[in-house]
């Protein structure tokens, strides 16, 4: 570090103060430490904000991003294999910090992609491309896309878990049932 200081001072004619040189060296070190190498992914790409915790993206640019995030590949690289790998190794315990609805909806979209590929005998990439167009029409909302997949028959609808109220079709039908 002392050699660098003397070289910088002599190269610039001695116009730079020692504090300016130290600030420059600290900035260079900070940049080098924050720049990822080719072999180590950054935290932003792994989707891990805290050590060991995985978070899901609310809205994806495409279904390819959702697929990659779920499996922990590509720009969403995860050592554990994404949410799919974490589910396989530790069940749902790892999800306690997440919104349960979003995680299960994302899982259902992945199931819908697989179902579309099986029904149409497509490769995974072709199936994702086919469904990606309809996903964009739902403004990339996972919940809306799940409903659309249910309408297309790719996903089944679950029955109501509680008592459901059945409303009569017309007021005259209600009067006839009370007699």
VEXGUNU-709269 format. One record per residue: residue in three letters; residue number from 1; x, y, z of N, C-alpha, C in turn. Coordinates in Angstrom, 3 decimals, always signed. Example, Ala and Ser with C-alpha at 12.3 -4.5 7.8 and 13.67 -1.06 7.14 Angstrom:
// residues 2
(ala; 1; (+13.190; -5.690; +7.800); (+12.300; -4.500; +7.800); (+13.200; -3.300; +7.800))
(ser; 2; (+12.850; -2.250; +7.080); (+13.670; -1.060; +7.140); (+12.900; +0.030; +7.870))
END
This chain:
// residues 179
(unk; 1; (+0.825; -1.180; +0.000); (+0.000; +0.000; +0.000); (+0.873; +1.249; +0.000))
(unk; 2; (+1.971; +1.207; +0.731); (+2.892; +2.339; +0.762); (+3.527; +2.554; -0.604))
(unk; 3; (+3.801; +1.463; -1.315); (+4.372; +1.571; -2.659); (+3.384; +2.246; -3.596))
(unk; 4; (+2.115; +1.880; -3.467); (+1.085; +2.481; -4.313); (+0.980; +3.975; -4.053))
(unk; 5; (+1.075; +4.371; -2.794); (+1.000; +5.792; -2.446); (+2.146; +6.560; -3.094))
(unk; 6; (+3.366; +6.050; -2.973); (+4.508; +6.767; -3.530); (+4.454; +6.817; -5.041))
(unk; 7; (+3.975; +5.747; -5.668); (+3.865; +5.743; -7.122); (+2.837; +6.757; -7.606))
(unk; 8; (+1.669; +6.825; -6.920); (+0.639; +7.777; -7.311); (+1.102; +9.209; -7.102))
(unk; 9; (+1.768; +9.471; -5.991); (+2.216; +10.827; -5.707); (+3.267; +11.257; -6.710))
(unk; 10; (+4.204; +10.365; -7.025); (+5.259; +10.729; -7.972); (+4.720; +10.839; -9.397))
(unk; 11; (+3.705; +10.050; -9.747); (+3.144; +10.095; -11.097); (+2.382; +11.389; -11.334))
(unk; 12; (+1.721; +11.900; -10.308); (+0.918; +13.110; -10.455); (+1.673; +14.370; -10.025))
(unk; 13; (+2.942; +14.293; -9.819); (+3.715; +15.466; -9.454); (+3.535; +15.893; -8.009))
(unk; 14; (+2.983; +15.034; -7.168); (+2.834; +15.359; -5.755); (+1.638; +16.237; -5.447))
(unk; 15; (+0.684; +16.423; -6.385); (-0.473; +17.283; -6.172); (-1.562; +16.613; -5.333))
(unk; 16; (-1.555; +15.293; -5.199); (-2.598; +14.561; -4.483); (-2.173; +14.387; -3.023))
(unk; 17; (-3.121; +14.624; -2.108); (-2.806; +14.443; -0.688); (-2.900; +12.975; -0.327))
(unk; 18; (-2.364; +12.633; +0.801); (-2.350; +11.247; +1.264); (-3.766; +10.745; +1.527))
(unk; 19; (-4.641; +11.601; +2.055); (-6.024; +11.200; +2.336); (-6.777; +10.869; +1.050))
(unk; 20; (-6.539; +11.625; -0.002); (-7.192; +11.352; -1.279); (-6.745; +10.012; -1.845))
(unk; 21; (-5.485; +9.691; -1.677); (-4.962; +8.409; -2.150); (-5.599; +7.263; -1.378))
(unk; 22; (-5.704; +7.407; -0.054); (-6.309; +6.352; +0.772); (-7.776; +6.149; +0.411))
(unk; 23; (-8.482; +7.252; +0.159); (-9.889; +7.134; -0.246); (-10.015; +6.407; -1.581))
(unk; 24; (-9.113; +6.721; -2.521); (-9.125; +6.054; -3.819); (-8.854; +4.569; -3.703))
(unk; 25; (-7.898; +4.205; -2.859); (-7.571; +2.789; -2.662); (-8.728; +2.064; -1.986))
(unk; 26; (-9.378; +2.705; -1.014); (-10.526; +2.078; -0.340); (-11.677; +1.859; -1.322))
(unk; 27; (-11.894; +2.825; -2.208); (-12.956; +2.663; -3.205); (-12.650; +1.498; -4.146))
(unk; 28; (-11.406; +1.390; -4.588); (-11.011; +0.297; -5.474); (-11.183; -1.051; -4.789))
(unk; 29; (-10.806; -1.126; -3.512); (-10.969; -2.383; -2.777); (-12.440; -2.735; -2.613))
(unk; 30; (-13.275; -1.737; -2.333); (-14.709; -1.989; -2.182); (-15.308; -2.486; -3.487))
(unk; 31; (-14.875; -1.905; -4.604); (-15.389; -2.343; -5.910); (-14.940; -3.764; -6.203))
(unk; 32; (-13.684; -4.071; -5.932); (-13.177; -5.416; -6.194); (-13.875; -6.454; -5.332))
(unk; 33; (-14.177; -6.104; -4.089); (-14.841; -7.061; -3.201); (-16.294; -7.256; -3.578))
(unk; 34; (-16.953; -6.225; -4.110); (-18.369; -6.358; -4.475); (-18.565; -6.942; -5.861))
(unk; 35; (-17.526; -6.945; -6.691); (-17.627; -7.514; -8.033); (-17.512; -9.023; -7.950))
(unk; 36; (-18.525; -9.768; -8.465); (-18.469; -11.225; -8.384); (-17.450; -11.801; -9.364))
(unk; 37; (-16.898; -12.913; -8.979); (-16.021; -13.624; -9.893); (-16.875; -14.556; -10.741))
(unk; 38; (-16.280; -15.180; -11.708); (-17.033; -16.048; -12.622); (-17.539; -17.301; -11.923))
(unk; 39; (-16.901; -17.711; -10.830); (-17.286; -18.966; -10.188); (-18.235; -18.768; -9.012))
(unk; 40; (-18.316; -17.566; -8.452); (-19.178; -17.370; -7.293); (-20.337; -16.464; -7.645))
(unk; 41; (-21.589; -16.921; -7.441); (-22.732; -16.072; -7.717); (-22.912; -15.038; -6.610))
(unk; 42; (-23.533; -13.915; -6.934); (-23.776; -12.898; -5.927); (-25.051; -13.216; -5.177))
(unk; 43; (-25.256; -12.557; -4.053); (-26.464; -12.801; -3.268); (-27.712; -12.381; -4.021))
(unk; 44; (-27.611; -11.335; -4.823); (-28.786; -10.866; -5.550); (-29.289; -11.915; -6.534))
(unk; 45; (-28.396; -12.701; -7.110); (-28.849; -13.696; -8.077); (-29.353; -14.962; -7.401))
(unk; 46; (-28.974; -15.195; -6.163); (-29.428; -16.411; -5.510); (-30.779; -16.232; -4.841))
(unk; 47; (-31.263; -14.986; -4.775); (-32.537; -14.709; -4.135); (-32.500; -14.975; -2.636))
(unk; 48; (-31.344; -14.911; -2.027); (-31.215; -15.083; -0.590); (-30.846; -13.745; +0.019))
(unk; 49; (-31.750; -13.191; +0.861); (-31.473; -11.913; +1.500); (-30.742; -12.124; +2.813))
(unk; 50; (-31.097; -13.123; +3.530); (-30.420; -13.485; +4.758); (-29.844; -14.872; +4.556))
(unk; 51; (-28.869; -15.196; +5.347); (-28.209; -16.489; +5.163); (-29.206; -17.627; +5.363))
(unk; 52; (-29.341; -18.458; +4.350); (-30.203; -19.628; +4.435); (-31.657; -19.382; +4.095))
(unk; 53; (-32.088; -18.125; +3.944); (-33.485; -17.838; +3.632); (-33.632; -17.524; +2.154))
(unk; 54; (-34.623; -18.137; +1.547); (-34.884; -17.954; +0.130); (-36.185; -17.166; -0.018))
(unk; 55; (-36.201; -16.179; -0.890); (-37.392; -15.364; -1.124); (-37.825; -15.520; -2.574))
(unk; 56; (-39.123; -15.435; -2.789); (-39.671; -15.560; -4.139); (-40.005; -14.187; -4.706))
(unk; 57; (-39.808; -14.036; -5.990); (-40.117; -12.788; -6.672); (-41.626; -12.672; -6.845))
(unk; 58; (-42.153; -11.473; -6.624); (-43.602; -11.279; -6.712); (-44.101; -11.346; -8.157))
(unk; 59; (-43.440; -10.642; -9.061); (-43.841; -10.640; -10.470); (-42.615; -10.917; -11.325))
(unk; 60; (-42.735; -11.899; -12.173); (-41.631; -12.295; -13.039); (-41.779; -11.656; -14.407))
(unk; 61; (-40.660; -11.475; -15.095); (-40.690; -10.928; -16.443); (-41.252; -11.940; -17.423))
(unk; 62; (-41.045; -13.219; -17.144); (-41.560; -14.274; -18.010); (-41.711; -15.559; -17.198))
(unk; 63; (-42.353; -16.537; -17.808); (-42.488; -17.838; -17.146); (-41.137; -18.546; -17.041))
(unk; 64; (-40.225; -18.220; -17.949); (-38.880; -18.799; -17.860); (-38.221; -18.388; -16.549))
(unk; 65; (-38.417; -17.119; -16.142); (-37.855; -16.654; -14.874); (-38.483; -17.388; -13.693))
(unk; 66; (-39.798; -17.579; -13.739); (-40.477; -18.302; -12.665); (-39.954; -19.734; -12.578))
(unk; 67; (-39.809; -20.382; -13.728); (-39.306; -21.757; -13.784); (-37.888; -21.836; -13.214))
(unk; 68; (-37.027; -20.911; -13.660); (-35.647; -20.896; -13.182); (-35.578; -20.632; -11.683))
(unk; 69; (-36.425; -19.719; -11.192); (-36.416; -19.421; -9.760); (-36.868; -20.643; -8.949))
(unk; 70; (-37.902; -21.324; -9.416); (-38.421; -22.472; -8.676); (-37.383; -23.589; -8.587))
(unk; 71; (-36.601; -23.761; -9.640); (-35.605; -24.828; -9.676); (-34.204; -24.360; -9.291))
(unk; 72; (-34.045; -23.060; -9.011); (-32.762; -22.528; -8.574); (-31.684; -22.597; -9.632))
(unk; 73; (-32.042; -22.269; -10.871); (-31.069; -22.322; -11.969); (-30.984; -20.958; -12.649))
(unk; 74; (-30.008; -20.803; -13.513); (-29.852; -19.566; -14.264); (-29.509; -18.396; -13.367))
(unk; 75; (-30.179; -17.276; -13.587); (-29.899; -16.081; -12.797); (-30.425; -16.194; -11.377))
(unk; 76; (-31.216; -17.219; -11.089); (-31.739; -17.452; -9.742); (-31.008; -18.616; -9.078))
(unk; 77; (-29.731; -18.756; -9.364); (-28.943; -19.881; -8.856); (-29.079; -20.000; -7.339))
(unk; 78; (-29.328; -21.219; -6.890); (-29.436; -21.519; -5.461); (-28.750; -22.849; -5.215))
(unk; 79; (-27.905; -22.904; -4.213); (-27.161; -24.123; -3.886); (-28.115; -25.269; -3.570))
(unk; 80; (-29.262; -24.945; -2.985); (-30.223; -25.968; -2.560); (-31.146; -26.427; -3.685))
(unk; 81; (-31.071; -25.794; -4.847); (-31.949; -26.173; -5.946); (-33.243; -25.402; -5.956))
(unk; 82; (-33.238; -24.201; -5.387); (-34.430; -23.359; -5.362); (-35.475; -23.910; -4.413))
(unk; 83; (-36.678; -23.346; -4.478); (-37.758; -23.841; -3.628); (-38.081; -25.317; -3.853))
(unk; 84; (-37.911; -25.812; -5.077); (-38.178; -27.233; -5.344); (-37.205; -28.110; -4.579))
(unk; 85; (-35.929; -27.756; -4.597); (-34.928; -28.522; -3.859); (-35.107; -28.417; -2.360))
(unk; 86; (-35.482; -27.237; -1.890); (-35.715; -27.056; -0.448); (-36.934; -27.850; +0.006))
(unk; 87; (-37.981; -27.878; -0.835); (-39.154; -28.700; -0.504); (-38.785; -30.172; -0.425))
(unk; 88; (-37.946; -30.620; -1.346); (-37.569; -32.037; -1.381); (-36.742; -32.436; -0.158))
(unk; 89; (-35.870; -31.539; +0.305); (-34.995; -31.896; +1.432); (-35.621; -31.642; +2.796))
(unk; 90; (-36.332; -30.525; +2.942); (-36.829; -30.207; +4.289); (-38.326; -29.941; +4.351))
(unk; 91; (-39.059; -30.319; +3.343); (-40.510; -30.125; +3.370); (-40.857; -28.642; +3.322))
(unk; 92; (-41.882; -28.264; +4.062); (-42.327; -26.867; +4.051); (-41.757; -26.063; +5.208))
(unk; 93; (-40.875; -26.629; +5.993); (-40.310; -25.915; +7.144); (-39.565; -24.653; +6.733))
(unk; 94; (-38.899; -24.674; +5.601); (-38.094; -23.534; +5.167); (-38.939; -22.334; +4.766))
(unk; 95; (-40.260; -22.531; +4.544); (-41.141; -21.480; +4.034); (-41.740; -20.576; +5.094))
(unk; 96; (-41.416; -20.757; +6.348); (-42.106; -20.034; +7.417); (-42.020; -18.525; +7.269))
(unk; 97; (-40.993; -18.000; +6.664); (-40.824; -16.565; +6.508); (-41.518; -16.018; +5.255))
(unk; 98; (-42.108; -16.884; +4.450); (-42.747; -16.477; +3.198); (-44.257; -16.391; +3.330))
(unk; 99; (-44.862; -15.694; +2.361); (-46.311; -15.709; +2.225); (-46.682; -17.073; +1.640))
(unk; 100; (-47.412; -17.873; +2.400); (-47.737; -19.236; +1.988); (-48.517; -19.313; +0.698))
(unk; 101; (-49.417; -18.360; +0.486); (-50.227; -18.370; -0.737); (-49.359; -18.208; -1.978))
(unk; 102; (-48.406; -17.276; -1.919); (-47.572; -17.018; -3.096); (-46.711; -18.235; -3.436))
(unk; 103; (-46.178; -18.872; -2.414); (-45.322; -20.041; -2.642); (-46.127; -21.190; -3.248))
(unk; 104; (-47.303; -21.440; -2.717); (-48.107; -22.541; -3.242); (-48.642; -22.212; -4.639))
(unk; 105; (-48.928; -20.950; -4.898); (-49.377; -20.571; -6.244); (-48.250; -20.741; -7.264))
(unk; 106; (-47.033; -20.369; -6.849); (-45.885; -20.545; -7.743); (-45.689; -22.022; -8.043))
(unk; 107; (-45.850; -22.856; -7.030); (-45.719; -24.299; -7.219); (-46.792; -24.811; -8.177))
(unk; 108; (-47.995; -24.268; -8.073); (-49.082; -24.692; -8.951); (-48.826; -24.270; -10.396))
(unk; 109; (-48.169; -23.118; -10.598); (-47.821; -22.708; -11.961); (-46.815; -23.687; -12.555))
(unk; 110; (-45.848; -24.119; -11.752); (-44.865; -25.102; -12.228); (-45.567; -26.409; -12.592))
(unk; 111; (-46.533; -26.815; -11.778); (-47.310; -28.031; -12.071); (-48.108; -27.844; -13.358))
(unk; 112; (-48.663; -26.646; -13.567); (-49.428; -26.376; -14.797); (-48.532; -26.442; -16.031))
(unk; 113; (-47.301; -25.957; -15.895); (-46.359; -26.028; -17.025); (-46.074; -27.485; -17.364))
(unk; 114; (-45.818; -28.300; -16.343); (-45.546; -29.728; -16.573); (-46.751; -30.419; -17.189))
(unk; 115; (-47.945; -30.090; -16.710); (-49.181; -30.689; -17.221); (-49.403; -30.301; -18.685))
(unk; 116; (-49.151; -29.048; -19.021); (-49.294; -28.587; -20.412); (-48.337; -29.347; -21.329))
(unk; 117; (-47.117; -29.553; -20.848); (-46.125; -30.269; -21.655); (-46.527; -31.725; -21.857))
(unk; 118; (-47.086; -32.350; -20.817); (-47.510; -33.745; -20.928); (-48.724; -33.877; -21.850))
(unk; 119; (-49.713; -32.977; -21.683); (-50.926; -33.057; -22.500); (-50.642; -32.838; -23.981))
(unk; 120; (-49.774; -31.898; -24.287); (-49.499; -31.553; -25.688); (-48.248; -32.219; -26.236))
(unk; 121; (-47.621; -33.058; -25.406); (-46.388; -33.760; -25.777); (-45.330; -32.781; -26.304))
(unk; 122; (-45.066; -31.785; -25.482); (-44.096; -30.756; -25.837); (-42.854; -30.875; -24.963))
(unk; 123; (-41.758; -30.327; -25.457); (-40.579; -30.188; -24.615); (-40.859; -29.070; -23.624))
(unk; 124; (-40.105; -29.045; -22.520); (-40.351; -28.070; -21.475); (-40.260; -26.632; -22.005))
(unk; 125; (-39.265; -26.339; -22.837); (-39.089; -24.992; -23.370); (-40.273; -24.576; -24.239))
(unk; 126; (-40.782; -25.520; -25.041); (-41.919; -25.225; -25.907); (-43.181; -24.976; -25.089))
(unk; 127; (-43.377; -25.760; -24.035); (-44.536; -25.577; -23.167); (-44.501; -24.249; -22.438))
(unk; 128; (-43.311; -23.874; -21.970); (-43.180; -22.592; -21.273); (-43.455; -21.446; -22.243))
(unk; 129; (-42.944; -21.547; -23.457); (-43.170; -20.509; -24.467); (-44.657; -20.381; -24.784))
(unk; 130; (-45.334; -21.520; -24.893); (-46.762; -21.514; -25.205); (-47.561; -20.839; -24.083))
(unk; 131; (-47.241; -21.158; -22.832); (-47.979; -20.587; -21.707); (-47.543; -19.165; -21.371))
(unk; 132; (-46.342; -18.778; -21.785); (-45.823; -17.458; -21.454); (-46.677; -16.348; -22.048))
(unk; 133; (-47.238; -16.577; -23.219); (-48.084; -15.575; -23.858); (-49.331; -15.304; -23.025))
(unk; 134; (-49.951; -16.352; -22.497); (-51.138; -16.141; -21.666); (-50.760; -15.588; -20.295))
(unk; 135; (-49.544; -15.877; -19.834); (-49.083; -15.315; -18.562); (-48.918; -13.804; -18.677))
(unk; 136; (-48.440; -13.350; -19.814); (-48.272; -11.899; -20.017); (-49.609; -11.188; -20.035))
(unk; 137; (-50.658; -11.865; -20.481); (-51.983; -11.243; -20.496); (-52.546; -11.059; -19.087))
(unk; 138; (-52.021; -11.798; -18.112); (-52.469; -11.657; -16.719); (-51.604; -10.667; -15.956))
(unk; 139; (-50.849; -9.854; -16.670); (-49.971; -8.837; -16.095); (-48.963; -9.487; -15.152))
(unk; 140; (-48.546; -10.685; -15.489); (-47.513; -11.441; -14.761); (-47.864; -11.680; -13.297))
(unk; 141; (-49.130; -11.711; -12.980); (-49.583; -12.010; -11.626); (-49.721; -13.523; -11.481))
(unk; 142; (-49.068; -14.083; -10.478); (-49.104; -15.530; -10.278); (-50.524; -15.982; -9.950))
(unk; 143; (-51.217; -15.234; -9.091); (-52.581; -15.620; -8.693); (-53.531; -15.617; -9.895))
(unk; 144; (-53.432; -14.581; -10.738); (-54.317; -14.520; -11.914); (-53.981; -15.617; -12.913))
(unk; 145; (-52.695; -15.924; -13.037); (-52.302; -16.975; -13.972); (-52.760; -18.345; -13.483))
(unk; 146; (-52.778; -18.575; -12.169); (-53.296; -19.840; -11.633); (-54.769; -19.977; -11.992))
(unk; 147; (-55.542; -18.882; -11.841); (-56.962; -18.928; -12.201); (-57.146; -19.223; -13.689))
(unk; 148; (-56.289; -18.634; -14.514); (-56.382; -18.887; -15.954); (-56.047; -20.347; -16.271))
(unk; 149; (-55.070; -20.903; -15.599); (-54.716; -22.323; -15.798); (-55.851; -23.233; -15.360))
(unk; 150; (-56.569; -22.831; -14.312); (-57.729; -23.609; -13.878); (-58.820; -23.574; -14.943))
(unk; 151; (-59.029; -22.417; -15.552); (-60.038; -22.300; -16.606); (-59.661; -23.125; -17.839))
(unk; 152; (-58.368; -23.232; -18.129); (-57.905; -24.022; -19.269); (-57.909; -25.516; -18.978))
(unk; 153; (-58.085; -25.895; -17.722); (-58.101; -27.301; -17.347); (-56.736; -27.873; -17.018))
(unk; 154; (-55.727; -27.010; -16.893); (-54.393; -27.486; -16.545); (-54.260; -27.764; -15.054))
(unk; 155; (-55.060; -27.073; -14.259); (-55.070; -27.265; -12.807); (-56.494; -27.514; -12.351))
(unk; 156; (-56.643; -28.346; -11.345); (-57.961; -28.581; -10.776); (-58.304; -27.516; -9.761))
(unk; 157; (-59.579; -27.284; -9.583); (-60.037; -26.349; -8.558); (-60.283; -27.123; -7.282))
(unk; 158; (-59.880; -26.530; -6.181); (-60.091; -27.189; -4.903); (-61.481; -26.858; -4.385))
(unk; 159; (-62.062; -27.786; -3.657); (-63.377; -27.564; -3.062); (-63.274; -26.601; -1.896))
(unk; 160; (-64.398; -25.995; -1.557); (-64.452; -25.082; -0.427); (-64.162; -25.840; +0.866))
(unk; 161; (-63.418; -25.221; +1.763); (-63.041; -25.907; +3.009); (-64.049; -25.677; +4.115))
(unk; 162; (-64.933; -24.718; +3.972); (-65.920; -24.439; +5.007); (-67.323; -24.576; +4.457))
(unk; 163; (-68.285; -24.125; +5.262); (-69.655; -24.151; +4.776); (-69.818; -23.085; +3.707))
(unk; 164; (-70.457; -23.460; +2.643); (-70.713; -22.483; +1.585); (-72.179; -22.131; +1.603))
(unk; 165; (-72.439; -20.873; +1.417); (-73.820; -20.407; +1.383); (-74.306; -20.478; -0.046))
(unk; 166; (-75.439; -21.103; -0.223); (-76.033; -21.139; -1.553); (-77.162; -20.131; -1.568))
(unk; 167; (-77.069; -19.191; -2.466); (-78.084; -18.158; -2.575); (-79.130; -18.591; -3.585))
(unk; 168; (-80.378; -18.305; -3.306); (-81.429; -18.668; -4.271); (-81.288; -17.833; -5.545))
(unk; 169; (-81.790; -18.393; -6.631); (-81.660; -17.734; -7.928); (-82.526; -16.485; -8.014))
(unk; 170; (-83.727; -16.503; -7.413); (-84.615; -15.338; -7.486); (-85.371; -15.193; -6.166))
(unk; 171; (-85.920; -14.020; -5.892); (-86.671; -13.842; -4.639); (-87.911; -14.719; -4.557))
(unk; 172; (-88.537; -15.069; -5.676); (-89.724; -15.927; -5.635); (-89.333; -17.346; -5.256))
(unk; 173; (-88.135; -17.776; -5.643); (-87.673; -19.113; -5.273); (-87.390; -19.178; -3.789))
(unk; 174; (-86.955; -18.083; -3.198); (-86.697; -18.033; -1.758); (-88.002; -18.113; -0.985))
(unk; 175; (-89.028; -17.467; -1.492); (-90.339; -17.488; -0.819); (-90.942; -18.873; -0.910))
(unk; 176; (-90.718; -19.578; -1.999); (-91.286; -20.915; -2.166); (-90.583; -21.916; -1.247))
(unk; 177; (-89.330; -21.734; -0.936); (-88.614; -22.674; -0.080); (-88.941; -22.464; +1.379))
(unk; 178; (-89.441; -21.276; +1.787); (-89.753; -21.028; +3.185); (-91.132; -21.519; +3.555))
(unk; 179; (-91.995; -21.785; +2.580); (-93.369; -22.257; +2.861); (-93.395; -23.670; +3.296))
END
